[in-house]
Amino acid sequence: MNKDEEIVNERAREEVYRRALDKKYASRVEISGAASFNWTGTGRTAKPVAPRGEVAGRVKLTHAPDAIPAGEYYVGTAHFEDDAITVFSWAAPIAATFYRESGHALCASVAGIRAFDRRDDTITNFEDTWRLAEPGTRLFAARTFSVPRAPSRPLPAPPRPLPPIVTPPAEEKPRLSHEGAVASSQPPRVSGIATPPPLRSGELLRSRLAAPRSERLGSVLSTLQAEQYNLVTRRGDEDLIIDGHPGTGKTIIAVHRAAYLVSEDYNKHTDDEATVHKVLLVGPTDEYVEHVSAAIDHLNQGHDHVRTVSLRRLLAMLSGLQEVPEGRAITALEDGDGHLWNLAHNAVSILKRRPTLVDRRSTKVRAAYEILRTNGELGRSVTRDDSWARYLRGLPTFERARTMRNHVPLLAALGWHVEKTRDFAGFDHFIVDEAQDVMEIEWALLDAINSTERWTLLGDMNQRRSDAALGNWRLVADALGLLDGANEAPVTSIRLGYRSTAPIMAFANRLLPKDQRTLDSIQAHGPEVGIERVREPLVHEQALAEADELLLAHVRGTVAIIGIEGAVTETVMRRQGWRKSPHHTHRWNKRGRSLDVLHPDHARGLEWDGVVVVEPARFPVNFLRHGLLYTSLTRANRELRVVHSQPLPEPLRGRGR
C-alpha cells in the first residue's frame, strides 16, 4: 500500500469514528455528574453535544496489553472504542504516549507514532516517527478499511482499564534575578532554560507553518510540541507564568490549556483539588476573542465551559460603558497604580454611609467618582496621602473621564466595588494572554473576580506597550500572591519560534537588547524584510501598493496594514475603490480581495501571512523600548514590508530592499 492509499484508508477510519460518535451521542443523555457541567437551570440536564470526530495521530506499541488488544490506537478529539477502532481523547493521560516520551506507563512501549495533517477538515498527509521500532520499517498494518453503514448493533461496553499514569519528575522552575526587581523595567533574566527537545513531526509542522493563514486560529492537536503539551497539561491548581517571544505559541498554549482543563478526561483522572469546571480566558482585544473562538469551540466540543472575553470588554462592562474609548496606551504611572483600587473602595464605602442611596448602579458609580474628586465628604477622607490627594483633585469631570482611555480602569474599579457582578462568577481558573500589558489596578480587578486565585499568565515583557504596566513578572506575581517560598515567580520561558520566519525575527529583534534576542525560528527561510522610503505625501499610497503585492503573493492567505494613522490609510483606500466590510470592523474588500487595516493596539495576538507596517517612527516608545512596534513587526507569518518617510528607529537602520 503506497502513501496515497494509506491516506485514503486513514480517511475511511476517521469517517467510521465520526459516524460512531454521532450515533453514540444521539442516544446518550447525561443524568449524573457535576452540577456545573450539566445543570441548565431549567430543571433538566443538558443533552451533550456530539463531538466532531477528528484524529490527530496514531500510536503503535511494541506489544498488545490487555487494555489494548490490537496494540495500537488513535488520539483524537473524543474517546471511542469498538472492535473496529480505538480512539483516546487528546486530553486523556494515555495521550502522553503520542506527545512525548514520558508521563505514562505505555510511553516505554511505543514503537512509533503517526501524525496527521489536514486541509478543510480532511486528512491530506501524515508523518511517521519511529521510537523503539527500526527506522524505516512499517509501523501500521497495511490493511484496507471501508466505510460501513451506520452501525445498528448496541453501543460498546465501557472502556477497559488502562495502565497507570506515571507522573514525570517536576520541572525545575527557572529562577529570576532579584537585581533591580522592583525598580527595573527590564524583563526578568531567566537562567537554566533547557534546550528545546527535537521537533515532533517536524516536516509536518514546517509544512503547516508555511501554509496560508486563516482568519481564525485553529487547533494544532497533531503537531502540538512536547514543550507546549507539557505546559497545556499542567494541573489546574498549579499557577503558571509563561514568557515567550512573539510566535512562540503562547496563544496556542492558552487555547489548548483552557480546553484541556475543562475536559472530562482531565477531570476524571485528577484529584478534587485540581478539578476545573469553568475557565475564563482573558485576551487583550475583541479581535483576539474572535480570532480564537473557532479553536475554543472545536476543542471544547461546543460546550460552554470556557468563556473568552477581552480585557477591554470586561472593563467596559464594569464601568458601564458601551466601549472603551480609543486612545494611546496609558502612560501616566498613577493611572494604572494598584493603590487606585483601594481608593475606589474607600470612596464607595463613604458613599454607602449616605442616609439615602439611589438604586441605579450607574448613578452610584458617578457619585463615588465625585467623592474621589473631592477626596471624601462629610468629614470622611478617601486618602490622607498628600500626593494621592493632589491626584484626586486633578481628576476630570465624570462625563469627561468616561471618554478618556486612561480613566476607564478606575471607573471599572468603582463599578466592581459598587456592585460585584455575577457575570464572571463560578470560574475555577483564569488564563490571561498578553498579560504583559495588564496594569496593576487591572490585576487587582481580575484578582477580585478570580475567587479561586488559580492562574495561567502568558506574555512577553519585550512587547509591553504601556509605561503603567508592571515592569517584570516578579512584580506581577507579587501583586497576585504567586511568589513561592523562595520569593520567586513561577516563570517558564519558551524560546522556540513558530510563526514568523527567521528574516522577520532577525529584523524585529534588533529592537531588543542583545541578551534578549534568544529565539530559534522553525521557519529558517523566507523573503527578506522589504523596506521602502518615500516622500511623506506618498506613504499611505505606497503602503497600499505593498499590500497589493502581498495579496498577489498570498492569494489564499491573509494580509494586513498596521499603522498609527489608519484613518489616512483608509481615505486612500476609498479613493482606490476599496469598501469597508459591514461584518468585520477592520476589513476592507475590493473585487473579491480582503485586506485588514488596524491600529497596533488591535493587532495584538493576531497574525497574517503578510504585513505592511507604516511609519515606525510614529509608534510610541515606553521606557526607551519599542514594545508596540516590536509587536506589530512580528505579526507576519511569511512576509514583512515596512514603509516610511521619517527615519526608522535607530536599531532598524542599515539594511533594506
N, C-alpha and C positions, 0 to 999 in steps of 0.2 A: 504494500500500500504506500503510494507516494504522499507527499505532504498535502497536496490539494485534496486527495481522497480522505486523508485524516481530518482535514478541516471540515469537510462535509460530514464526516462521521461525528465529530465533536458538536457540530451544529445540531445534528439529529438528537444526540444525547441531551443537549440543553433544552431542546423543544419538548422532549419527554418530561424532563424536570419541570418545565413551566406548566405543562398540562396537569401534571400530578399535583403541583402546588395549588393551581386553580381549583381542582376538584376537592382537595383537602380542605381548603379554606371556605369553599362554598357550602360545605356541610358542617362546619365547625362553629360552635357557639361557646364562648367562654362564660362559665358560670362561677368561677372562683379566681382568686388572685388578689393582688394588692389593689385596694380601692383606688389609688391614684392612677392605676393603669386602666381599669375597666369602668369605673363609675362615671356615668354621664350626667348625673343629677336629675334624670327623668324617671328614676325608679326602675330602670332596667339596665343590663350590662351592654356595653358597646360590642357590636359584631366586629371581629378582627378583619383588618384589611388584608387582602391576598397579596403577599409579597411578589414583586416582579422577579421571577427566577432568572438569575444570571450567574454563571460560573466564572470565577476569577482564575482558578487554576486547578491542577490535578496533582495528587501525591501518590507515589509508588513506594511501597515498603519492601524491605528485603525478605519479609515473611508475612504470613497471614495470621494475625492474632485472632482469638475467639471473637472479639468485638467487631472485627473487620475481616470476615472470611475471605473476601476477594483479594485482600492485601493491597487495595488501592481505594481512593475516594477523591471526591472533588471538594473544593472550598468555594462557597458561593454566598448569595445574599440571604439565604434562609435554609434551615435544616430540613432534609427529607431523606428517607431511606425506604427502599423496597428491594426486590430481587434484581431489578434491572440497574439501579443506580443508587449510589450513596453520596449525599452532599451534606457537608457540615457548614454551619454558618461561619463567616469570616470572624465573627465576634466570639466564637466558642474557643475554649482553651486549646483544643486539638489543632486549630488553625495555625498555631505557632510552628507546626511542622512545615508549613508552606512558606512562612515569612522569615524564619530564622532557623538556626541550627541548635537551639536550646530552648528550654521552657516547658517541655512536655516529654513524658516518658518515651513517646514514639519518635522523638527527634533523632535519637541514636539509631533508628532503624529505617531511615529514609533513604531509599535507593536513588531517588531523583524526583524532580518536580517539573511540571509544565505550566507556564503562564500564558494566558490568552490576551490577544489584542482584539479590539472590535471597532467597528465603524457602524454608525446608525443602528446600534443595538444588535449587531450581528458579528459573530466571530470571523475574523479575517486572517488571523495569523497566530502562531504560537512559538514559544521558545522553550526548549528543554534544557534543564540544568542537571548535571549528574553530580551526585554526592557520594554515596557508597558504591553505586554501580560503576562498571567500567565505562569511561567516556566513549561515546560513540555507539554503545550498544542500545538496542531498542528498549525503552523504558516501559511502554504500554503495549498490550496485546493488539495485534493487527486484525481486529475483527470488525465487520461492518455492523452498523446499528441503524435500523429503520425506525421511523416514527409510527407507532401503532395508533389505533383509535383510542379515544379517551377510555381509560380503564373503567370497568363496571364492577370489579371484584371489591370486597371490603377493604377498608384502609389498612395499611400495615400496622403491625403491633408496635408498641413503644420501642424506642431505640435501645439497643443493647448497651450495657455499661461500658465505658471507655477506660483505658488505663489511667492511672492517677496523674495529676498535674505535677510537674516538677518546677518549682519556682526558682528562676535563675538568681544568682547572687545579686544583691542590691548594688546598683552602680554607685561608684564613689562620686559624691557631689563636688563639682568644681568649686574652688574656694575663691572668694572675691578679695581683692586687696582692700585693706582698710584705709589706705593712704588717701586723704582728701575725700573720704566717702561722703561727708556732709556738704562740704563747700564746693567740690569739683563738679563741673558739668560733663566731665569725661565719662564714657561708658565704663562699667566695671571691667577690670582686667581679669580674665578667667584663665586659670592655669590648669594644666593636666587634661586638656582636651584630647580625647582619644582620636587616633586616625580612623576615619570612617571605614567601615568594612567594605569589601569588594561589592560592586553593584550586583543586585539581584536581577536577573533577566535584563542585562544591560543593553543588548541590542534592541530589545522590545521597547525599553524605556527611552532610548535615544530616538527611535522611530516615532514614538508618541509625542515626545517633546518637539520634534521638528514638524509635526502635523499642524494644520491651521487651527488657530484658537477659535473656540465657540464663544457665543455671547455670555454664557454662564459656565461656572465651574462644574466639572464632572467628577464623579468618584474615580479613584485610581486603585481599586481593590487588587487588580492583577499586578501592578508594578509598585505598590507601596513598599518602600525600602525598609530593611530591618531597623535602621535607626529611627525612622518615622513610626514604624509599628511598635517599637519599644515605648515610645512616648504616648502614642494613642492608647495603649492598653495598660497604662499605669492605673493603680487603684483609684476609685472615686473619692476616697478620703485622703488622698495624697496631694498636697499643693505642689504646683509646678510653675516655674517661670522659664520660658523657652526663648532664648535670644538667638537671632539669626539675621544675616544679611538679606537683602531683597532676593526673592526667588528661591529661598532655601526650603520652601514647602511649609511655612508656618500656617497658612490658611488651610492647606490640605490637612495638616495635623489637627487644627481646631475643628474642622468639619467632621472628620472621621472620629475624633475623640468624643465629640458630642453624641454622635450616633452610637458609638461603642458603649458609652456609659449607661445609656438608657435601654440597651438591648436586653432581651430576655436571657440570652445566652451568657452575657456577663453577669447579670444579677442573680441567676440561679446557681452560679459557681463561686460566688463571693460571700463573705460573711455580712451580718446585718450592719456593721459599722460602715461598710464600704458600698452599700447598695445606693443606687441613684435612680430615681423615678422620673425626674424632670430636670432638664438642663436649660439654662438661659445663655445663649451665645450673643455677646455684645460686640458689634462691629463699629467702625468709625462713621459710616455714612449709609444712607438709604440705598445708594448704588451698590455698596458692598452686600447688603441684605439681599438685593435682587440677584447679585452675582452668585451667591452661594445657595440660594433657595432650592434650586433643582437638585443639587447634590445632597442636601439635607433630606429632601423628600424621598429621594431614591434610597439612600442608606437607611432611613428611618421607616421605610415601608409605609409611608402615608400616615403614620401615627402623629399625634401632636405632643409627643414627649419632649421635643426640642423646640424652643421658641427662639427666633432670631430677631434682634432689634438693634437699631443703630443708636449710638450714644446721643446723637443729635435728636432723634425721635424721642428717646427717653427724657431728655432734658425739656423738650417742648411739652410733652405730656404733663410733667410735674410742675412746670412753670405756667401752664395754662395758655401756651402759645400754639398757634396753628403750625408754625415753622420756626426754627431757629434762624435769626437774621443772618444774612450773608455778611462776610467781612473777613479781615485778616485774622489769623490766629492770635489768641490773647498773648500780649507781650508784657503787660504790667504784672509783676510778680504778685502784688496784693490781690488782684482779681482772681487768681487761682489758688490762693493760700488756703490751707485747710482750716485755719482759725476762723475763716468766714462761716464755716459750718456751725461752730459754736456760737458765733454772734447771731446767726439766724435763729438758732434755738433760743437764745436769750430774748430776742425780740418777740418771738411767738409766745414765750412764757409770760412776758409782760402783757401781751395782747389778751391772753386768756384770763387775766385778772380784771378785765373791764367788767363792770356790773351788767352791761347789756352787750351781747355779741351777736352780730348778724350771722345767718346760716350759710350764705353763699361763700364757697371756697375762694373764688377769685377776689371777692371783697376782703376776705381775711388776709390774703396774700398782699394785697395793696396796703392794707392797714399796717401789717407787720413791716412792710418795706418803709413806710413813713416813720415808724418807730425807730428803725435803723437810722434813717437820715437825721433824726433829731436826737439820736443816742438816748432813747428812752422817753418815758412820760410819767407824770405824777410822782416824781421823786425817785423813780427806779431807772437806773442806767443800764444800757446794753453792755458797755465796757468802761473801765476806768483807765485803760491804757491810752495815753495821750496820742500816740501815733495812730492807733486804730480809730480813736475818736475823730481825728482830723480826716482820716479816710472816709468815715461815715458821713461827715459833714459835706464832703466833696461829691457824694453820690448825686447823679442827676435825678430829675423827677421820675416818678414811676412810669408815666407814659413814654418818656424818653428812654428809660432803661429797657423797656420791652422791645425797643428797636435796635439795641446795641448787643452785638455778639458777646462782648466781654462781661456783661452782667447777667446773662442767662443762667449760668451755674448758681449764682446767688439766688435768683428767683426760684429756681428748681429746689434749692435747699429750703427756702421758705415754704414752698408748696408741700414738701415732704413733712416738715415739722407741723404745718397747719393740719394736714390730714394724710396719714400714711395710706397710700394707695394699696389696694389688694391685687392690682393688675399683675404684679410680679411676685406674688406670694407662692409658696409651695415648691420653689426650685431648690434642688439639692446640691447643685454645683454650678458655678458661674465660670464661663470661658470668655475672656476678653482678648480680642485680637486688635492689633495695632495699639497695644497698651502703652507704648512709649509716649503717646500724645494725651493721655488722661492726666488731668491736673489733680492736685491734692484734694480740693474741695469736691471734685467729681468722684475721686476714690472714696471719700467719706460718705457720699451718697450711695455709691454701689455697695459699700460695706454695710450700710444701714439696711439696704434691701436684702442683702445676702445673709439670711438668718443662720444658715449652716456654716458660713465662713469657710467654704471649700472652693479653691480657686485653681484655674489654669490660665496663666497670662502669657501672651505671645507678642513679641515686638522686636524692635531694633533701635537702640538708643541713637544710632547714627542718623535715623530718619526723623528725629524729633523736629517738629515744626513750630513749637511754641517755647518761648523762654519761661513761661509759667509752669510748664510740665516738670515733674521731678527729674533730676539730672542723672540718676542711675538706679539700677534695680534694687540696690540695698535700701535706698530711700523709699521705694515703692513697697518693698517687703516690710519695712518698719511701719509704714502707715497702715498696713493691713494686718499687722501682727503675725507675719510669716517667718520672722527670723528664728533660726533654730537655736539650740543650746549654746552653740559656739558663736552666736550673734551673726550668723551668715544667712544670706538669701538663698533659697533653693533654685539656683540657676543652672540650667542645662544649655550649653552652647552648641549650635549646629552650624556647620560651615560649608556644606556641600550644596552648590547652587544648581537648580534645575531649570529655572525659567529662562533667563537671559543668556545669550551667547557670551563667550569669553571676550570678544572685542567690545561688546556693550559694557560688561562689568569692568573691564580694564579702564575704559574711559570714565565711567561714573565713579570708580574707586579713587580716581585722582583727587576727589573732593574730601577724602578721608585722610586722617593721619596715617603714616606709613605702617604703623604697628596694628592698624585696624583693617588692612587690606588682605585679610586672610579668608579668601573664598576660592574654592576649586569649582569651576563650572563644568557641568556634564557636557554642555554643548560647546565643545572646544573650538569649533569653526563657525564662521558666519561672516557676513559683509562687514567691512569696516564702517565705523560711525561716519555718516555724511555731515559735513559742516559747511554751511553756506552763509557768507556775509554779504548783505545787500544794503542799499540805502534805506533809511528809516521808512520812507513812504511805501516801500515795496515789501516790507517784512511779511505782512499777512498774505499778500498775493503769492509770495514765494513759499510760504508755509503750506498754502493750499496746493500749489504745484507739486511740492514734495509729497503731500498726502495723495495726490492723484497718481504719482508714480508708485507709491506703496500699494495703492488699491489694485493697480495693474499687476504688480508682482505677487500679490496675495489675494487672488480672486476669491478663493473660498474662505479667507480668513477675515481678520478684523483690524481696523486702523483707527488711530485717534490723534487729534491735535491737542496738546496740553500747553496752556499759557495763562499768564495773568490777565491779559487783555482779550478775553474770549469774546466780548461784545464787538470788538473791532473785527476780529476774525469772522464772526457771524455776519456782519454787514457785507464784507467781501463775498461771502458765500451766497448771500441773497442776490447780489449783483450777477453772480455767475450761474444762477439758476438752481441753487440748492434750496430745499424746503425742509423746514423742521418737522420731525415726526410727531404726530399727535399722541403717540403711545410711549415714547421714550424722551425723558427730559433733556438728554444731551445728544440725541441722534439727529442727523441730517441725511436726507435722501435726494438722489438725483439719478434718473434713468436706471433704476434697479440697483444702484450702489448705495452703500451706507457708510457714514463717517461720523465718529463721535468727536465732540468738541467739549473739553472740560477744563474747569479751573483746577489747579493742582490739588486743592483740598478735596475735591470729589473723585480724584483718581486713585486715592489710597486703597490698597488691597485689590486693585483690578489689574488686568493685563490685556495686551493686544499683540497681534503679530508684528505690526509696525506702528511706530510712534514718532510724531514730529513735536519737538519741544521748541517753543517760541520765546525768543529774547530772554535767555537765562539771567541776564544782569538785573532784570526786574523782579526776580524771585527774592522774597525776603530772606534775610540772614539772621539766625539766632545764635547767640553766644559764639560768634565768629564761625558758625557752622552753616552749611548749605543743606539742611535737612530736607526741606520741601523740594528743592531742585534735585537732590540725590534720589528722592522717592520717584520723581517724575521721569528721570533718565532711566530708571530701572523697571519701567512698566512694559517695555518692549520684550517680546519673546525672540524675534528674529532680526529686526532691522530698526535702527535708530537714526533719525535725522535731526539736526539742530540748525535753526535759522535765527540769525541775529543781525542787528545793526550796531549795537553798542558792544564794547569789548567784552569778551567772555570773562567770567571769574578767573582769576589768575591761574589756579590749578588746572583749568581745562585748556589753556592756550598751548599752541605749539604744533598740533597735528590736525589734519583735516583732509577733506577730499580734494 
